[in-house]
Amino acid sequence: MSFGKMPIANGFLTRDEFAQEYFFDLQIGLCTKCSMVQLTELVDRDRLFHANYAFFSSTSSNMQTHFRNLANSVTAEYLQGPDPFVVEIGSNDGIMLRHFAAAGVKHLGIEPSANVAAVARERGIRTVSEFFDEDLARQIVAEHGQADTFLGANVMCHIPYLHSVAEGIRILLKPNGVLVFEDPYLGDIMEMTSYDQIYDEHAFYFSLASVSHLFQQHGLEVVDAQPQSVHGGSMRYVIAHEGARTASARVTALRAKEAHLGLQDPASFAGLRHRIEQSRDALLALLHGVKRQGKRVVGYGATSKSTTVINYCGITPDLVEYISDTTPIKQGKFSPGTHIPVRPYTEFEAQPPDYALLFAWNHEREILAKERSFLDGGGRFIVYVPKVGILS
């Protein structure tokens, strides 16, 4: 399926950058041999992860809680030996590794975006600003030894050269070590029609079947799979050297569920495409309807996911006045592609709109609790996942 010409999802830009804006064909396909769902055209990684990368994990209190719980779980289950060593890929601003650092656990963050890595180092998190592959794995082993746990949160799906990463993990892990990573789950995209999970940074859309096929080629196997609610539906995979650990019953159960969902069946994806097209048409009809009533609509959350929705649906500034966001690096800029202004959250508070289009729907519970005064004052949220509608 092609979503058409698409700009860089997190490429919020200034007015003088409009003329040079980069576009590519956002197209997704299914490989029936390995079960991987993936982008068919990739954007160069240096365009995506760079010195001005505009995403900092710690801005969400919900994610802070999630990563604290994940760190505690990893510590209890996998770090009981002497002098444990934890490595995290895509460690961002140190939101998870700080818990290991505070406990005195030897750690290393790998974060290629220099500005984000600098924030982590300022917080006392040992961090290198490089891309992980098998060569870097060898360097880490030579300098620090093998790792008990290799972590990744919403990052593995970003990496197009996954075979080099998988081989690097094989090299880096101790014989009884584990890889623990979580990423948006294909089954949730299928069930919720959450097509805004599809954008340039997400090269792959994982299922148990595709993850198993990938890592088996490198002497590694899935030993656990745990659903997570973050990022609009994720799966946490635990992977070990073949034969080192016994697989949990959850792996067998998830394999059966994926067969039921048809995650390896092209016909299932034809149905998904139809539902995506229906969602687009319904959202546009709703926005045009409230506009005809003279109502104001403001976007809520200048997310990477919003770029797919805005450009695929053709949402322009005449339909959405601006996008409210709390991230300073995005404020005063414009959304990629259709150039809707991004303004500080204080403007949303000062002059609440009639409707807020909830681009950050994966934080819905946190946002609704925060926006009681907006709702009590008559404001309403427009949503499009799992279905287009107005929250009452």
Secondary structure by P-SEA (a helix, b strand, c coil): cccccccccccccccccccccccccbbbbbcccccbbbbcccccccccccccccccccccaaaaaaaaaaaaaaaaccccccbbbbbbccccccccaaaaaaacccbbbbbccaaaaaaaaaaccccccccccaaaaaaaaaccccccbbbbccccccccaaaaaaaaaaacccccbbbbbbcccaaaaaaacccccccccccccccaaaaaaaaaaacbbbcbbbbbccccbbbbbbbcccccccccaaaaaaaaaaaaaccccaaaaaaaaaaaaaaaaaaaaaaaaaaaabbbbbbccccaaaaaaaaaaccccccccbbbbcccccccccccccccbbbcccccccccccccccccccaaaaaaaacaaaaaabbbbbbccccccccc
